[in-house]
Amino acid sequence: MTSSQQLPRGLTSLIPTAPATTPAEKAASQLLHLREATVPVPVLAAAAELIAPQLDDPDPATRDAAGAVHAHLLAAIEDAPPGR
């Protein structure tokens, strides 16, 4: 904070401010608490296709994460009840 910036006053001074987050960071934070969701199988299949290119990423951490997510998506597709 520079000397030309005024400090927050009143009620706003009690509200914590976080650094600006990207939409992806906000989504990740919200999904962190998600335990169960119901989505149509075509959405799962599309997600699996979208993440598949990351399975060959040069970064090992990205490959591992993509592999885990891809496996979960495929398992959910296989376990889906007929007609879903």
Distance bins in CASP14 RR format, pairs under 12 A and 6 or more apart:
PFRMAT RR
TARGET T0000
AUTHOR 0000-0000-0000
RMODE 2
METHOD distances of the structure
MODEL  1
1 7 1 0 0 1 0 0 0 0 0 0 0
1 8 0 0 0 0 0 1 0 0 0 0 0
1 17 0 0 0 0 0 1 0 0 0 0 0
6 12 0 0 0 0 0 1 0 0 0 0 0
6 13 0 0 0 0 0 1 0 0 0 0 0
7 13 1 0 0 1 0 0 0 0 0 0 0
7 17 0 0 0 0 0 1 0 0 0 0 0
8 14 0 0 0 0 1 0 0 0 0 0 0
8 15 0 0 0 0 1 0 0 0 0 0 0
8 16 0 0 0 0 0 1 0 0 0 0 0
8 17 0 0 0 0 1 0 0 0 0 0 0
9 15 0 0 0 0 0 1 0 0 0 0 0
18 25 0 0 0 0 0 1 0 0 0 0 0
18 26 0 0 0 0 0 1 0 0 0 0 0
18 29 0 0 0 0 0 1 0 0 0 0 0
19 25 0 0 0 0 1 0 0 0 0 0 0
20 26 0 0 0 0 0 1 0 0 0 0 0
21 27 0 0 0 0 1 0 0 0 0 0 0
21 28 0 0 0 0 1 0 0 0 0 0 0
21 29 1 0 0 1 0 0 0 0 0 0 0
21 30 0 0 0 0 0 1 0 0 0 0 0
22 28 0 0 0 0 1 0 0 0 0 0 0
22 29 0 0 0 0 0 1 0 0 0 0 0
23 29 0 0 0 0 0 1 0 0 0 0 0
23 30 0 0 0 0 0 1 0 0 0 0 0
24 30 0 0 0 0 0 1 0 0 0 0 0
24 31 0 0 0 0 0 1 0 0 0 0 0
25 31 0 0 0 0 0 1 0 0 0 0 0
25 32 0 0 0 0 0 1 0 0 0 0 0
26 32 0 0 0 0 0 1 0 0 0 0 0
27 33 0 0 0 0 0 1 0 0 0 0 0
27 34 0 0 0 0 0 1 0 0 0 0 0
28 34 0 0 0 0 0 1 0 0 0 0 0
28 65 0 0 0 0 0 1 0 0 0 0 0
30 37 0 0 0 0 0 1 0 0 0 0 0
31 37 0 0 0 0 1 0 0 0 0 0 0
31 69 0 0 0 0 0 1 0 0 0 0 0
36 76 0 0 0 0 0 1 0 0 0 0 0
37 43 0 0 0 0 1 0 0 0 0 0 0
37 44 0 0 0 0 0 1 0 0 0 0 0
37 47 0 0 0 0 0 1 0 0 0 0 0
37 72 0 0 0 0 0 1 0 0 0 0 0
37 76 0 0 0 0 1 0 0 0 0 0 0
38 44 0 0 0 0 0 1 0 0 0 0 0
38 76 0 0 0 0 0 1 0 0 0 0 0
38 80 0 0 0 0 0 1 0 0 0 0 0
38 81 0 0 0 0 0 1 0 0 0 0 0
38 84 0 0 0 0 1 0 0 0 0 0 0
39 45 0 0 0 0 0 1 0 0 0 0 0
39 46 0 0 0 0 1 0 0 0 0 0 0
39 47 0 0 0 0 1 0 0 0 0 0 0
39 48 0 0 0 0 0 1 0 0 0 0 0
39 73 0 0 0 0 0 1 0 0 0 0 0
39 76 0 0 0 0 1 0 0 0 0 0 0
39 77 0 0 0 0 0 1 0 0 0 0 0
39 80 0 0 0 0 1 0 0 0 0 0 0
39 84 0 0 0 0 1 0 0 0 0 0 0
40 46 0 0 0 0 1 0 0 0 0 0 0
40 47 0 0 0 0 0 1 0 0 0 0 0
40 76 0 0 0 0 0 1 0 0 0 0 0
40 77 0 0 0 0 0 1 0 0 0 0 0
40 80 0 0 0 0 1 0 0 0 0 0 0
40 81 0 0 0 0 0 1 0 0 0 0 0
40 83 0 0 0 0 1 0 0 0 0 0 0
40 84 1 0 0 1 0 0 0 0 0 0 0
41 47 0 0 0 0 0 1 0 0 0 0 0
41 48 0 0 0 0 0 1 0 0 0 0 0
41 73 0 0 0 0 0 1 0 0 0 0 0
41 74 0 0 0 0 0 1 0 0 0 0 0
41 76 0 0 0 0 1 0 0 0 0 0 0
41 77 1 0 1 0 0 0 0 0 0 0 0
41 78 0 0 0 0 1 0 0 0 0 0 0
41 79 0 0 0 0 0 1 0 0 0 0 0
41 80 1 0 1 0 0 0 0 0 0 0 0
41 81 0 0 0 0 1 0 0 0 0 0 0
41 82 0 0 0 0 1 0 0 0 0 0 0
41 83 1 0 0 1 0 0 0 0 0 0 0
41 84 1 0 1 0 0 0 0 0 0 0 0
42 48 0 0 0 0 0 1 0 0 0 0 0
42 49 0 0 0 0 0 1 0 0 0 0 0
42 73 0 0 0 0 0 1 0 0 0 0 0
42 77 0 0 0 0 1 0 0 0 0 0 0
42 80 0 0 0 0 0 1 0 0 0 0 0
42 83 0 0 0 0 0 1 0 0 0 0 0
42 84 0 0 0 0 1 0 0 0 0 0 0
43 49 0 0 0 0 0 1 0 0 0 0 0
43 50 0 0 0 0 0 1 0 0 0 0 0
43 73 0 0 0 0 1 0 0 0 0 0 0
43 76 0 0 0 0 0 1 0 0 0 0 0
43 77 0 0 0 0 0 1 0 0 0 0 0
43 80 0 0 0 0 0 1 0 0 0 0 0
43 84 0 0 0 0 0 1 0 0 0 0 0
44 50 0 0 0 0 0 1 0 0 0 0 0
44 51 0 0 0 0 0 1 0 0 0 0 0
44 69 0 0 0 0 0 1 0 0 0 0 0
44 70 0 0 0 0 0 1 0 0 0 0 0
44 72 0 0 0 0 1 0 0 0 0 0 0
44 73 1 0 1 0 0 0 0 0 0 0 0
44 74 0 0 0 0 1 0 0 0 0 0 0
44 75 0 0 0 0 1 0 0 0 0 0 0
44 76 1 0 1 0 0 0 0 0 0 0 0
44 77 1 0 1 0 0 0 0 0 0 0 0
44 78 0 0 0 0 1 0 0 0 0 0 0
44 79 0 0 0 0 0 1 0 0 0 0 0
44 80 1 0 0 1 0 0 0 0 0 0 0
44 84 0 0 0 0 1 0 0 0 0 0 0
45 51 0 0 0 0 0 1 0 0 0 0 0
45 52 0 0 0 0 0 1 0 0 0 0 0
45 70 0 0 0 0 0 1 0 0 0 0 0
45 73 1 0 0 1 0 0 0 0 0 0 0
45 74 0 0 0 0 1 0 0 0 0 0 0
45 76 0 0 0 0 1 0 0 0 0 0 0
45 77 1 0 0 1 0 0 0 0 0 0 0
45 78 0 0 0 0 0 1 0 0 0 0 0
45 80 0 0 0 0 1 0 0 0 0 0 0
45 84 0 0 0 0 0 1 0 0 0 0 0
46 52 0 0 0 0 0 1 0 0 0 0 0
46 73 0 0 0 0 1 0 0 0 0 0 0
46 77 0 0 0 0 0 1 0 0 0 0 0
47 54 0 0 0 0 0 1 0 0 0 0 0
47 66 0 0 0 0 0 1 0 0 0 0 0
47 69 0 0 0 0 1 0 0 0 0 0 0
47 70 0 0 0 0 1 0 0 0 0 0 0
47 72 0 0 0 0 1 0 0 0 0 0 0
47 73 1 0 1 0 0 0 0 0 0 0 0
47 74 0 0 0 0 0 1 0 0 0 0 0
47 76 0 0 0 0 1 0 0 0 0 0 0
47 77 0 0 0 0 1 0 0 0 0 0 0
48 54 0 0 0 0 0 1 0 0 0 0 0
48 55 0 0 0 0 0 1 0 0 0 0 0
48 66 0 0 0 0 0 1 0 0 0 0 0
48 67 0 0 0 0 0 1 0 0 0 0 0
48 69 0 0 0 0 1 0 0 0 0 0 0
48 70 1 0 1 0 0 0 0 0 0 0 0
48 71 0 0 0 0 1 0 0 0 0 0 0
48 72 0 0 0 0 1 0 0 0 0 0 0
48 73 1 0 1 0 0 0 0 0 0 0 0
48 74 1 0 0 1 0 0 0 0 0 0 0
48 75 0 0 0 0 0 1 0 0 0 0 0
48 76 0 0 0 0 1 0 0 0 0 0 0
48 77 1 0 0 1 0 0 0 0 0 0 0
48 78 0 0 0 0 0 1 0 0 0 0 0
49 55 0 0 0 0 0 1 0 0 0 0 0
49 70 0 0 0 0 1 0 0 0 0 0 0
49 73 0 0 0 0 1 0 0 0 0 0 0
49 74 0 0 0 0 0 1 0 0 0 0 0
49 77 0 0 0 0 0 1 0 0 0 0 0
50 66 0 0 0 0 0 1 0 0 0 0 0
50 69 0 0 0 0 0 1 0 0 0 0 0
50 70 0 0 0 0 1 0 0 0 0 0 0
50 73 0 0 0 0 1 0 0 0 0 0 0
51 57 0 0 0 0 0 1 0 0 0 0 0
51 62 0 0 0 0 0 1 0 0 0 0 0
51 63 0 0 0 0 0 1 0 0 0 0 0
51 65 0 0 0 0 1 0 0 0 0 0 0
51 66 1 0 1 0 0 0 0 0 0 0 0
51 67 1 0 0 1 0 0 0 0 0 0 0
51 68 0 0 0 0 0 1 0 0 0 0 0
51 69 1 0 1 0 0 0 0 0 0 0 0
51 70 1 0 1 0 0 0 0 0 0 0 0
51 71 0 0 0 0 0 1 0 0 0 0 0
51 72 0 0 0 0 0 1 0 0 0 0 0
51 73 1 0 0 1 0 0 0 0 0 0 0
51 74 0 0 0 0 0 1 0 0 0 0 0
52 63 0 0 0 0 0 1 0 0 0 0 0
52 66 1 0 0 1 0 0 0 0 0 0 0
52 67 0 0 0 0 1 0 0 0 0 0 0
52 69 0 0 0 0 0 1 0 0 0 0 0
52 70 1 0 0 1 0 0 0 0 0 0 0
52 71 0 0 0 0 0 1 0 0 0 0 0
52 73 0 0 0 0 1 0 0 0 0 0 0
52 74 0 0 0 0 0 1 0 0 0 0 0
53 62 0 0 0 0 0 1 0 0 0 0 0
53 63 0 0 0 0 0 1 0 0 0 0 0
53 66 0 0 0 0 1 0 0 0 0 0 0
53 67 0 0 0 0 0 1 0 0 0 0 0
53 70 0 0 0 0 0 1 0 0 0 0 0
54 60 0 0 0 0 0 1 0 0 0 0 0
54 61 0 0 0 0 0 1 0 0 0 0 0
54 62 1 0 1 0 0 0 0 0 0 0 0
54 63 1 0 0 1 0 0 0 0 0 0 0
54 64 0 0 0 0 0 1 0 0 0 0 0
54 65 1 0 0 1 0 0 0 0 0 0 0
54 66 1 1 0 0 0 0 0 0 0 0 0
54 67 1 0 0 1 0 0 0 0 0 0 0
54 68 0 0 0 0 0 1 0 0 0 0 0
54 69 0 0 0 0 1 0 0 0 0 0 0
54 70 0 0 0 0 1 0 0 0 0 0 0
55 62 0 0 0 0 1 0 0 0 0 0 0
55 63 1 0 0 1 0 0 0 0 0 0 0
55 64 0 0 0 0 1 0 0 0 0 0 0
55 65 0 0 0 0 0 1 0 0 0 0 0
55 66 1 0 1 0 0 0 0 0 0 0 0
55 67 1 0 1 0 0 0 0 0 0 0 0
55 68 0 0 0 0 0 1 0 0 0 0 0
55 69 0 0 0 0 1 0 0 0 0 0 0
55 70 1 0 0 1 0 0 0 0 0 0 0
55 71 0 0 0 0 0 1 0 0 0 0 0
55 73 0 0 0 0 0 1 0 0 0 0 0
55 74 0 0 0 0 0 1 0 0 0 0 0
56 62 0 0 0 0 1 0 0 0 0 0 0
56 63 1 0 0 1 0 0 0 0 0 0 0
56 66 0 0 0 0 1 0 0 0 0 0 0
56 67 0 0 0 0 0 1 0 0 0 0 0
56 70 0 0 0 0 0 1 0 0 0 0 0
57 63 1 0 1 0 0 0 0 0 0 0 0
57 64 0 0 0 0 1 0 0 0 0 0 0
57 65 0 0 0 0 1 0 0 0 0 0 0
57 66 1 0 0 1 0 0 0 0 0 0 0
57 67 0 0 0 0 1 0 0 0 0 0 0
57 70 0 0 0 0 0 1 0 0 0 0 0
58 66 0 0 0 0 0 1 0 0 0 0 0
59 65 0 0 0 0 1 0 0 0 0 0 0
59 66 0 0 0 0 1 0 0 0 0 0 0
60 66 0 0 0 0 0 1 0 0 0 0 0
60 67 0 0 0 0 0 1 0 0 0 0 0
61 67 0 0 0 0 0 1 0 0 0 0 0
61 68 0 0 0 0 0 1 0 0 0 0 0
62 68 0 0 0 0 0 1 0 0 0 0 0
62 69 0 0 0 0 0 1 0 0 0 0 0
62 70 0 0 0 0 0 1 0 0 0 0 0
63 69 0 0 0 0 0 1 0 0 0 0 0
63 70 0 0 0 0 0 1 0 0 0 0 0
64 70 0 0 0 0 0 1 0 0 0 0 0
64 71 0 0 0 0 0 1 0 0 0 0 0
65 71 0 0 0 0 0 1 0 0 0 0 0
65 72 0 0 0 0 0 1 0 0 0 0 0
66 72 0 0 0 0 0 1 0 0 0 0 0
66 73 0 0 0 0 0 1 0 0 0 0 0
67 73 0 0 0 0 1 0 0 0 0 0 0
67 74 0 0 0 0 1 0 0 0 0 0 0
67 75 0 0 0 0 0 1 0 0 0 0 0
68 74 0 0 0 0 0 1 0 0 0 0 0
68 75 0 0 0 0 0 1 0 0 0 0 0
69 75 0 0 0 0 0 1 0 0 0 0 0
69 76 0 0 0 0 0 1 0 0 0 0 0
70 76 0 0 0 0 0 1 0 0 0 0 0
70 77 0 0 0 0 0 1 0 0 0 0 0
71 77 0 0 0 0 0 1 0 0 0 0 0
71 78 0 0 0 0 0 1 0 0 0 0 0
72 78 0 0 0 0 0 1 0 0 0 0 0
72 79 0 0 0 0 0 1 0 0 0 0 0
73 79 0 0 0 0 0 1 0 0 0 0 0
73 80 0 0 0 0 0 1 0 0 0 0 0
74 80 0 0 0 0 0 1 0 0 0 0 0
76 84 0 0 0 0 0 1 0 0 0 0 0
77 84 0 0 0 0 1 0 0 0 0 0 0
78 84 0 0 0 0 0 1 0 0 0 0 0
END
